[in-house]
Amino acid sequence: MRRIQATVFLLCVFPLFDGTQQASAAEQGKPNVVFILADDLGYRELGSYGQQLIRTPNLDALAKQGMRLTQHYSGNAVCAPSRCVLMTGKHPGHAFVRANKSTPPEGQQEIPADEITLAELMRQQGYVTGAFGKWGLGGPDSTGAPLRQGVDRFFGYNCQAHAHSYYPSYLWDDDQHVVLNNNPPVPGHASLAKGADKSNPASYDVFKGQDYAPDRINAAAMEFVRENKDRPFFLYYPTVIPHVALHVPDEDLKPYWDLGWKDPPFTRGKGYGYTPHFTPRAAYAAMITRLDRYVGNLLDLLDELKLSDNTLVVFTSDNGTTHLDLEVDYTFFNSVGELRGLKGSLYEGGVRVPTIVRWPGHVQPGTVSDRVSGFEDWLPTLMEAVGGGDDVSDEVDGISMLGTLEGQEQAEREYLYREFPSYGGQQTIRVGDWKAVRQNMSKGNLEIELYNIADDISEKNDVAEDNPAVVVRLEKMMSEVRTPSEMFPLKPLDGRGK
């Protein structure tokens, strides 16, 4: 019954699609758009970005077929606010959601009904829209639910906390539950049984399920492409991988386990982190390789349906590698390379993310751009690419980077601004090669650190004392480019808020 209702809904949205007008994207002169968003993938965790230990052949091939962006910044340092920037085109000083905030019983702080999302704008351009994976911008009954924010077809997790388990009891299928064959489901946060032998692999079997949610999500995304191959489609694929917990089928684990890495078990101890794993390094690498295979499945399908030449594909990550080092050994993997900071930090390692763009005939294969850009830029970029650039609101902070993608010279951004009231309270602005940073603002700190990113990508040398005029200029800009938030106050600038 639910599928019939979904079909009726699509007919209401696209009432004019008849045998004549249901033309493919190519016939309408519009590209299909596939936007793949990894979860907590670090800057150096793909082979094309310098990774030496984790195998990512499909994404490395994608990089050779398109452009790598080397100075692209996620919307924020954690999940929900980063996705809000992506979907609304507003930087964190104007975005509604500026930190993670749960809304029990399920979901995160919702974006308002009047917020105009990328999905809504794509639908206005005649695209059928689908989201597959982790949403995180409003609970199932809220104004921020995907079906209320321009998404025609949704499959996956609504809530970030629910997505901590890869073997849950259910996923969302539009606005209904679909039950998974995990009896019992595997929690995202659990501990070894009392008295369990931590050195025995069998002690960890309790954290293995039968029905792996990412498999279901990948299959649903591919079904969406097949069903809509004859009309323009926007596929948003916010995968949950490689966010912990460390859940991955044994078939993917074995190739890394066989390498013989010295891989001490993660046992969780006194409630620290997510579920235990006997070989955490092998598990983390295996999860990223499985993500790579999912991407390969989708790219192969585009080839099979002869859609690749008219499909704009973007791959990126919502923030940097997790800081939970006992679960994810970011030092072993060199996950953020020479960058400072991890997930939750506005230093480079927390927000500079690997980003690949392929669009045959528009993006030159094997190219690289070091122009500074951010998640707020995708909304105007994609809208310009599909012919809807004039429909982008003046409230959007993003700047279309279509010219850069197509190999044209493009002026530098005036600035790139980030703020994050959590993890101690942080604020940054990037102007050219200068980057001003404030940390520990929740404790009243307003002191500014200053780094020259061109000379000091690792942000080791604070040169604020040597450049007082630059500090004054950037401090003034950090004040002027934002508006206060009652819900997500940046102390001490906004007071306590709600």
Rosetta blueprint (number, residue, H / E / L):
1 M L
2 R H
3 R H
4 I H
5 Q H
6 A H
7 T H
8 V H
9 F H
10 L H
11 L H
12 C H
13 V H
14 F L
15 P L
16 L L
17 F L
18 D L
19 G L
20 T L
21 Q L
22 Q L
23 A L
24 S L
25 A L
26 A L
27 E L
28 Q L
29 G L
30 K L
31 P L
32 N E
33 V E
34 V E
35 F E
36 I E
37 L E
38 A E
39 D L
40 D L
41 L L
42 G L
43 Y L
44 R L
45 E L
46 L L
47 G H
48 S H
49 Y H
50 G L
51 Q L
52 Q L
53 L L
54 I L
55 R L
56 T L
57 P H
58 N H
59 L H
60 D H
61 A H
62 L H
63 A H
64 K H
65 Q H
66 G L
67 M E
68 R E
69 L E
70 T L
71 Q L
72 H E
73 Y E
74 S L
75 G L
76 N L
77 A L
78 V L
79 C H
80 A H
81 P H
82 S H
83 R H
84 C H
85 V H
86 L H
87 M H
88 T H
89 G L
90 K L
91 H L
92 P L
93 G L
94 H L
95 A L
96 F L
97 V L
98 R L
99 A L
100 N L
101 K L
102 S E
103 T L
104 P L
105 P L
106 E L
107 G L
108 Q E
109 Q L
110 E L
111 I L
112 P L
113 A L
114 D L
115 E L
116 I L
117 T L
118 L H
119 A H
120 E H
121 L H
122 M H
123 R H
124 Q H
125 Q L
126 G L
127 Y L
128 V E
129 T E
130 G E
131 A E
132 F E
133 G E
134 K E
135 W L
136 G L
137 L L
138 G L
139 G L
140 P L
141 D L
142 S L
143 T L
144 G L
145 A L
146 P H
147 L H
148 R H
149 Q L
150 G L
151 V L
152 D L
153 R E
154 F E
155 F E
156 G E
157 Y E
158 N L
159 C L
160 Q L
161 A L
162 H H
163 A H
164 H H
165 S L
166 Y L
167 Y L
168 P L
169 S L
170 Y E
171 L E
172 W E
173 D E
174 D L
175 D L
176 Q E
177 H E
178 V E
179 V E
180 L L
181 N L
182 N L
183 N L
184 P L
185 P L
186 V L
187 P L
188 G L
189 H L
190 A L
191 S L
192 L L
193 A L
194 K L
195 G L
196 A L
197 D L
198 K L
199 S L
200 N L
201 P H
202 A H
203 S H
204 Y H
205 D H
206 V H
207 F H
208 K L
209 G L
210 Q L
211 D L
212 Y L
213 A H
214 P H
215 D H
216 R H
217 I H
218 N H
219 A H
220 A H
221 A H
222 M H
223 E H
224 F H
225 V H
226 R H
227 E H
228 N L
229 K L
230 D L
231 R L
232 P L
233 F E
234 F E
235 L E
236 Y E
237 Y E
238 P E
239 T L
240 V L
241 I L
242 P L
243 H L
244 V L
245 A L
246 L L
247 H L
248 V L
249 P L
250 D H
251 E H
252 D H
253 L H
254 K H
255 P H
256 Y H
257 W H
258 D L
259 L L
260 G L
261 W L
262 K L
263 D L
264 P L
265 P L
266 F E
267 T L
268 R L
269 G L
270 K L
271 G L
272 Y L
273 G L
274 Y L
275 T L
276 P L
277 H E
278 F L
279 T L
280 P H
281 R H
282 A H
283 A H
284 Y H
285 A H
286 A H
287 M H
288 I H
289 T H
290 R H
291 L H
292 D H
293 R H
294 Y H
295 V H
296 G H
297 N H
298 L H
299 L H
300 D H
301 L H
302 L H
303 D H
304 E H
305 L L
306 K L
307 L L
308 S H
309 D H
310 N H
311 T E
312 L E
313 V E
314 V E
315 F E
316 T E
317 S E
318 D L
319 N L
320 G L
321 T L
322 T L
323 H L
324 L L
325 D L
326 L L
327 E L
328 V L
329 D L
330 Y H
331 T H
332 F H
333 F H
334 N L
335 S L
336 V L
337 G L
338 E L
339 L L
340 R L
341 G L
342 L L
343 K L
344 G L
345 S L
346 L L
347 Y L
348 E H
349 G H
350 G H
351 V H
352 R E
353 V L
354 P L
355 T E
356 I E
357 V E
358 R E
359 W L
360 P L
361 G L
362 H L
363 V L
364 Q L
365 P L
366 G L
367 T E
368 V E
369 S E
370 D L
371 R L
372 V L
373 S E
374 G E
375 F H
376 E H
377 D H
378 W H
379 L H
380 P H
381 T H
382 L H
383 M H
384 E H
385 A H
386 V L
387 G L
388 G L
389 G H
390 D H
391 D H
392 V L
393 S L
394 D L
395 E L
396 V L
397 D L
398 G L
399 I L
400 S L
401 M L
402 L H
403 G H
404 T H
405 L H
406 E L
407 G L
408 Q L
409 E L
410 Q L
411 A L
412 E L
413 R L
414 E L
415 Y L
416 L E
417 Y E
418 R E
419 E E
420 F E
421 P L
422 S L
423 Y L
424 G L
425 G L
426 Q E
427 Q E
428 T E
429 I E
430 R E
431 V E
432 G L
433 D L
434 W E
435 K E
436 A E
437 V E
438 R E
439 Q L
440 N L
441 M H
442 S H
443 K H
444 G L
445 N L
446 L L
447 E L
448 I L
449 E E
450 L E
451 Y E
452 N E
453 I L
454 A L
455 D L
456 D L
457 I L
458 S L
459 E L
460 K L
461 N L
462 D L
463 V L
464 A L
465 E L
466 D L
467 N L
468 P H
469 A H
470 V H
471 V H
472 V H
473 R H
474 L H
475 E H
476 K H
477 M H
478 M H
479 S H
480 E H
481 V L
482 R L
483 T L
484 P L
485 S L
486 E L
487 M L
488 F L
489 P L
490 L L
491 K L
492 P L
493 L L
494 D L
495 G L
496 R L
497 G L
498 K L
